[in-house]
Amino acid sequence: QVQLVESGGGSVQPGGSLKLSCVASGTTFSINAMGWYRQAPGKQRELVALIHPNDDTNYADSVKERFAISRDGTKTSVYLQMNRLKPEDTAVYYCYADFLDAVPYWGQGTQVTVSN
């Protein structure tokens, strides 16, 4: 079993910054890629950013140059630095982890709200 616990969500004005954190615990020895997805009301869940074991990264076009994903040395924590936030970034952000020999896991989600 694996648990993913997110923190760092909240409310911010347009142009502001937030940093999301996610810590994986439990049976994590085969953890592979980790990342972040988001889901806005009435929309499908979408990939925001993904980081692979070799530190290669993937970003949604809408967040490139504004968001940065990183991972700690143990490869069991992942972070998302979000800068120059826009109202359209408002969503519930979910931590994601996939494994070499198990199904992917999701965190419980953390709300990010960008408004005046």
ChimeraX attribute file (.defattr): number of C-alpha atoms within 10 A of each C-alpha:
attribute: neighborCount
match mode: 1-to-1
recipient: residues
	/A:1	8
	/A:2	15
	/A:3	17
	/A:4	21
	/A:5	18
	/A:6	22
	/A:7	16
	/A:8	15
	/A:9	18
	/A:10	14
	/A:11	15
	/A:12	18
	/A:13	14
	/A:14	17
	/A:15	13
	/A:16	14
	/A:17	17
	/A:18	17
	/A:19	16
	/A:20	21
	/A:21	21
	/A:22	25
	/A:23	18
	/A:24	23
	/A:25	14
	/A:26	9
	/A:27	10
	/A:28	17
	/A:29	12
	/A:30	11
	/A:31	20
	/A:32	18
	/A:33	23
	/A:34	29
	/A:35	27
	/A:36	26
	/A:37	19
	/A:38	22
	/A:39	19
	/A:40	16
	/A:41	9
	/A:42	6
	/A:43	9
	/A:44	9
	/A:45	15
	/A:46	14
	/A:47	17
	/A:48	24
	/A:49	24
	/A:50	24
	/A:51	22
	/A:52	17
	/A:53	12
	/A:54	8
	/A:55	13
	/A:56	10
	/A:57	16
	/A:58	16
	/A:59	18
	/A:60	13
	/A:61	9
	/A:62	11
	/A:63	17
	/A:64	12
	/A:65	11
	/A:66	12
	/A:67	20
	/A:68	19
	/A:69	23
	/A:70	21
	/A:71	21
	/A:72	10
	/A:73	8
	/A:74	9
	/A:75	20
	/A:76	19
	/A:77	21
	/A:78	26
	/A:79	23
	/A:80	22
	/A:81	15
	/A:82	20
	/A:83	17
	/A:84	15
	/A:85	22
	/A:86	18
	/A:87	15
	/A:88	12
	/A:89	21
	/A:90	20
	/A:91	21
	/A:92	18
	/A:93	26
	/A:94	25
	/A:95	30
	/A:96	23
	/A:97	26
	/A:98	18
	/A:99	15
	/A:100	11
	/A:101	9
	/A:102	10
	/A:103	8
	/A:104	15
	/A:105	17
	/A:106	20
	/A:107	19
	/A:108	14
	/A:109	21
	/A:110	20
	/A:111	17
	/A:112	22
	/A:113	20
	/A:114	19
	/A:115	16
	/A:116	8
